[in-house]
Amino acid sequence: MRTVCLLSFALLLAAVVASAQGIVPLPSGGSVRYATENSRTRLEIQSRGAKPITVLLDRDRFVLPGADALNVRVIGEVKHRAIILTDTYPSRPAGMSLCQAGEERFLRVITLGRHAARETLRLKLESCRENLELASPGLEWRQEPLLVRIHWLAGPSKPGSPEQREIRIGHDGRPS
């Protein structure tokens, strides 16, 4: 009985440690590790057979300062050229109990170079503070042609109005 209890505890501890590390698999077989560093998000991109590449992502003023990412999700990948991902954070609380449990979510394109990576697109997808809301489904990744389609119920151009946008990704990994 004692052995079963210890084994269960060890498995639970391993699951908690693995989830706390913030690792997201890439479709090509690599991975992206993420962590908070001075109110920024640090990504460490590991491609198969290559050295890890690090990039720091800024957040905006509506994200709770110092907060860890609630979620990082890879939307698409242009192998060895770009990673398209979303990252979600808790909102900074507003007055009158607004946005206490709200979220701020970004779409990012990380363009990969030989030994470096850089953020070439940051777009706010959802925001409690700015009243941005995605439709369901709100994001669509297309491999041919390389593009991301975004469908908002309440978009950024005209507050409270539906909006759609397409972002093409070049074969060099840069958005256009």
Secondary structure, DSSP 4 states (H G I P E B T S, - for coil): -HHHHHHHHHHHHHHHHHHHT-EEE-TTS-EEEEEEETTEEEEEEE-TTS--EEEEE---TTBPTTPPPSEEEEEEEETTTEEEEEEEEEBPP-STTTTTT-EEEEEEEEEE-SS-EEEEEEEEEEETTTTBEEEEEEEEEETTTTEEEEEEEE-SSSTTS-EEEEEEB-TTS-B-
